[in-house]
Amino acid sequence: MNPRIIVADSVKDPDAGIWFAVPGGFTEVPLDVLLARPMSPEADRLKEALAPLVEAFPDGIARQQFIAQLASGQQLLGALREAGTVHCSLGVHHDDVGEENGRTLHSLFTVSWRDIAWSPRAVSAARAVATAEQHTHIEYLDLAGGPASMGETVRTPTPESGLPSTPLLQIRAYLPHPDCKRMAVLMLSTTAVERREQYRVILKQIAELTSFESPLAEA
């Protein structure tokens, strides 16, 4: 059975700058809609989409809590956008490895742009994982789209942050652009640290399918 491939409309965008494919289980978060300016067409679309959900809550308190959580999520997405994020997807998969077979695993996949000082692409890729991030499991890749590198970090929120003290695995792939002035950073984050090998395979597959040229250029 051949895998199902869904082609997004953005693949036809000549100004996209980067093209990639994600495996099943990932759902794109529509940043442009969720961060739409008031009174814009996108804001109207968001209002129409959320109206049935808001009206479904049985009381005003639950409705206010939902709106507050939505606002908090928008703040997080806004911070990602300010950091150069151009794509965000939520991953939901069933764990089919080990004794916890069947549990649900969650992840967050993002694509961001980072401005860099000019240097050969291989040098930029190597430099990206030799920073203060304290990367582990470093790997250098020779992809069809050019040289790249991968590295991992594990962060645990401090008690002062107010967040659960659950370790967060962040796997990054660094792909310097052919203009040597910017770099695409693909990141896959999850609290399922023990599944680092499986998530690393997923991110590596995405990186291998990433291109700085439209796959429909010759169509």
Secondary structure, 3 states (H helix, E strand, C coil): CCCCCCCCHHHHCCCCCCECCCCCCEEECCHHHHCCCCCCHHHHHHHHHHHHHHHHCCCHHHHHHHHHHHHHHHHHHHHHHHCCEEEEEEEEEECCCCCCCCCEEEEEEEEEEEECCCCCHHHHHHHHCCCCCCCEEEEEEEECCEEEEEEEEEECCCHHHCCCCCCEEEEEEEEECCCCCEEEEEEEEECCHHHHHHHHHHHHHHHHCCECCCCCCCC
